[in-house]
Amino acid sequence: MKKIISIFLSVIIILSVSSSPAFSVESGSYSYIIENGKAVITGYTGNETGLSVPSTLDGYPVFAIGEGAFQGNENITSVTLSEGICEIRDSAFASCVNLSQINLPASITRFGENAIENTAYYNDKSNWTIRPEELGSPSGGLNFGNGQDKVPWEFIMADKLRYLYLGKVLVRCFVDGSYSVRDDTTVIADAAFRGEEKFEDCYLSSKTVTLGARAFQDCTSLTTVKINDNCKIYEDAFLNTAIYNTKSNWKKDFLVIGTRAVDSKKDCDELNVGDGVTFISSGVIGTRNVYIPSSVERIDIDAFTGRMSVIYGHGGTYAQSFANEYGFIFVDLDNILLGDMDFDGVLTPNDYAIYYACVTCAHKMTRYEKLAGDLNLDGVVDAFDAIHVQILISDKTAKIKGDVNGDGVINQNDYTFLLNIVMCNCVGVGENFIYRADLNDDGVVDAFDVIYLDLYLHGRVDL
């Protein structure tokens, strides 16, 4: 138990350190934090109107424009991001009301929700596109009404048939029915289609590398999405869509499109990937325990978003090689050591402590702990299994005649344990068990030994 407490305290210390907020660093007019050895810009105090964001700060490559980093800055009219910057996070340039020109590098792979909302670029109706087929005139031109050359903003607002691009990034789309993104589209922004209840079908480009978080959330009529295999899908992209809400699209605990797991059940202690799934996307696994079948051939490294995970699977599969490469605990279901509740390959007091927590309902067993924990193979994990594993742990040194449970003393607990073993016709475990429990030395452990132990405890016979 002391080992358990020590491990628990160590984990708490590690988590408290790793979860501490990163310290902001000032570099000229910029402030930034370090994430995985790269700079994320968190603020800007300069007065430049035409801003060129550098590729490095104090020698650190700039990876992202952080959430709200430039939000509300009314001085900036144009911004150019250096090559190498990969992410623009939520509200990064929101309400920069005079920002009319934004130059993105080819390295951009993530575009946050409301990143440029209420900027001059966002509010300029000429930057929005309306589908021509909705505005066809008898003469073959575009019929905007009143002789206008540009799409009236009020018309777009009323009919919700518009989309906004920034370079090759689809920022926002209001659309009914079906929609195919532009062929050159590389990034679908976070929440790009969110809430479009009449949106039914979407076809992404073969060049699309990112489908943002919550991209289709609450598109309750969305039944079809065509995605290329190289497109990275972020969390909750399909939440509360017709795809998500159709039971047949779920295999075990995972939402599957084609053979790709794109979401999973929430708030679960353990998840089970259905057979036939070949690919697990980013942000899908937020739980500690997950079973990955032999059919899985690819897993995004950031598929795991929660606590340190334990992967259960079969030896020699991709699941095992993935776990080994990225430092996850892997449990080979083909070679489980009975009683090994922490799956470290040996029986230790830690296993007994887990048994104790399970039996006293302080810990809810996973399906795999139930599999490993049924040491006497009677179909349940109970106090008898806990005592059995305690015997196995101490068996090599437990050689006291009558000390049936191997705890070093002879008392009523030994009598109760021996009685239950005999009544349940269970086989005792441990190489020294027969020696300790066969009190009349006839070579078997039976009711006569129970009677003999009872007589000893009442002082009527000696051992």
HELIX and SHEET records of a PDB file:
HELIX    1   1 LYS A    2  SER A   18  1                                  17    
HELIX    2   2 ALA A  120  ASN A  123  1                                   4    
HELIX    3   3 LYS A  125  ASN A  127  5                                   3    
HELIX    4   4 PRO A  132  LEU A  135  5                                   4    
HELIX    5   5 TRP A  153  ASP A  159  1                                   7    
HELIX    6   6 ALA A  242  ASN A  245  1                                   4    
HELIX    7   7 LYS A  247  ASN A  249  5                                   3    
HELIX    8   8 ILE A  301  ALA A  303  5                                   3    
HELIX    9   9 TYR A  318  TYR A  326  1                                   9    
HELIX   10  10 PRO A  349  VAL A  359  1                                  11    
HELIX   11  11 ARG A  367  GLY A  373  1                                   7    
HELIX   12  12 ALA A  383  SER A  394  1                                  12    
HELIX   13  13 GLN A  412  MET A  423  1                                  12    
HELIX   14  14 PHE A  433  ALA A  437  1                                   5    
HELIX   15  15 ALA A  447  LEU A  457  1                                  11    
SHEET    1   A 5 VAL A  25  SER A  27  0                                        
SHEET    2   A 5 TYR A  30  GLU A  35 -1                                        
SHEET    3   A 5 LYS A  38  TYR A  44 -1                                        
SHEET    4   A 5 TYR A  60  ILE A  65  1                                        
SHEET    5   A 5 THR A  56  LEU A  57 -1                                        
SHEET    1   B 6 VAL A  25  SER A  27  0                                        
SHEET    2   B 6 TYR A  30  GLU A  35 -1                                        
SHEET    3   B 6 LYS A  38  TYR A  44 -1                                        
SHEET    4   B 6 TYR A  60  ILE A  65  1                                        
SHEET    5   B 6 GLU A  87  ILE A  88  1                                        
SHEET    6   B 6 ARG A 110  PHE A 111  1                                        
SHEET    1   C 3 GLY A  50  VAL A  53  0                                        
SHEET    2   C 3 SER A  78  LEU A  81  1                                        
SHEET    3   C 3 GLN A 101  ASN A 103  1                                        
SHEET    1   D 6 TRP A 128  ILE A 130  0                                        
SHEET    2   D 6 ARG A 162  LEU A 166 -1                                        
SHEET    3   D 6 VAL A 169  PHE A 174 -1                                        
SHEET    4   D 6 VAL A 187  ILE A 188  1                                        
SHEET    5   D 6 THR A 210  LEU A 211  1                                        
SHEET    6   D 6 LYS A 232  ILE A 233  1                                        
SHEET    1   E 3 GLY A 177  SER A 180  0                                        
SHEET    2   E 3 PHE A 199  TYR A 203  1                                        
SHEET    3   E 3 THR A 224  LYS A 226  1                                        
SHEET    1   F 5 TRP A 250  LYS A 251  0                                        
SHEET    2   F 5 PHE A 254  ILE A 257 -1                                        
SHEET    3   F 5 ARG A 260  SER A 264 -1                                        
SHEET    4   F 5 PHE A 279  ILE A 280  1                                        
SHEET    5   F 5 ARG A 298  ILE A 299  1                                        
SHEET    1   G 4 GLU A 270  ASN A 272  0                                        
SHEET    2   G 4 ASN A 289  TYR A 291  1                                        
SHEET    3   G 4 VAL A 310  GLY A 313  1                                        
SHEET    4   G 4 ILE A 329  ASP A 332  1                                        
END                                                                             
